[in-house]
Amino acid sequence: MATTVTLKGIPDDVYERLKASASANHRSLNSEVIACIEATLMTRRAPVEDQLAAIRAIRARLPEAVFDHEAIDGFKRQGRS
């Protein structure tokens, strides 16, 4: 069951950005507010352990000889003197 919420005292700049975002996303202002709330509150992040396991699995598939860490460090330092 849906519930009605009334927002009061929204700063003008926040309202304008919300209105612009609603227009850009082809939504009503109400639908945009709901989408913003859902994106903020309903996002489920994978546990850190799962994220690390996925990163390690990708890294394990890469050939070790492809990366020359000294060359990479040298490229990063170019132009930083």
C-alpha positions in Angstrom: 0.0 0.0 0.0 1.4 3.4 -1.0 1.6 6.2 1.5 1.4 9.9 0.9 4.1 12.2 2.3 4.1 16.0 2.1 7.5 17.8 1.9 7.8 21.3 3.3 10.5 23.8 3.3 12.4 22.5 0.3 15.2 25.0 -0.6 14.6 26.7 -3.9 17.9 25.4 -5.4 17.1 21.8 -4.4 13.6 22.2 -5.9 15.0 23.6 -9.2 17.5 20.7 -9.5 14.8 18.2 -8.7 12.5 19.8 -11.4 15.4 19.7 -13.9 16.2 16.1 -13.1 12.5 15.1 -13.5 12.4 16.8 -16.9 15.6 15.2 -18.0 14.3 11.7 -16.9 10.8 12.3 -18.4 9.2 11.9 -15.0 6.7 13.9 -12.9 8.2 15.7 -9.9 6.5 13.1 -7.6 8.0 10.2 -9.6 11.5 11.8 -9.5 11.3 12.3 -5.7 10.3 8.6 -5.4 13.2 7.5 -7.7 15.7 9.6 -5.7 14.5 8.2 -2.4 14.6 4.6 -3.8 18.1 5.1 -5.2 19.3 6.3 -1.9 17.6 4.0 0.5 16.9 0.9 -1.4 20.4 0.3 -2.9 21.9 -2.9 -1.6 25.6 -3.1 -1.7 27.4 -6.4 -1.9 29.4 -7.2 1.3 33.0 -6.2 1.1 34.1 -9.8 1.2 32.1 -10.6 -1.9 33.5 -7.5 -3.7 37.0 -8.5 -2.9 36.4 -12.1 -4.0 35.1 -10.8 -7.4 38.2 -8.6 -7.8 40.6 -11.4 -6.9 38.8 -13.7 -9.4 39.3 -11.1 -12.2 42.9 -10.5 -11.2 43.6 -14.3 -11.2 42.5 -14.5 -14.8 44.9 -11.8 -15.9 48.4 -12.9 -17.1 51.0 -11.6 -14.7 53.6 -10.6 -17.3 51.2 -8.0 -18.9 51.9 -5.4 -16.2 55.3 -3.7 -15.7 54.8 -1.9 -12.4 58.0 0.1 -12.8 56.8 1.3 -16.3 53.4 2.2 -14.9 55.0 4.2 -12.0 57.2 6.0 -14.6 54.2 6.9 -16.7 52.4 8.3 -13.6 55.4 10.5 -12.7 55.8 11.9 -16.2 55.3 15.6 -16.2 55.1 15.9 -12.4 58.4 17.7 -11.8 
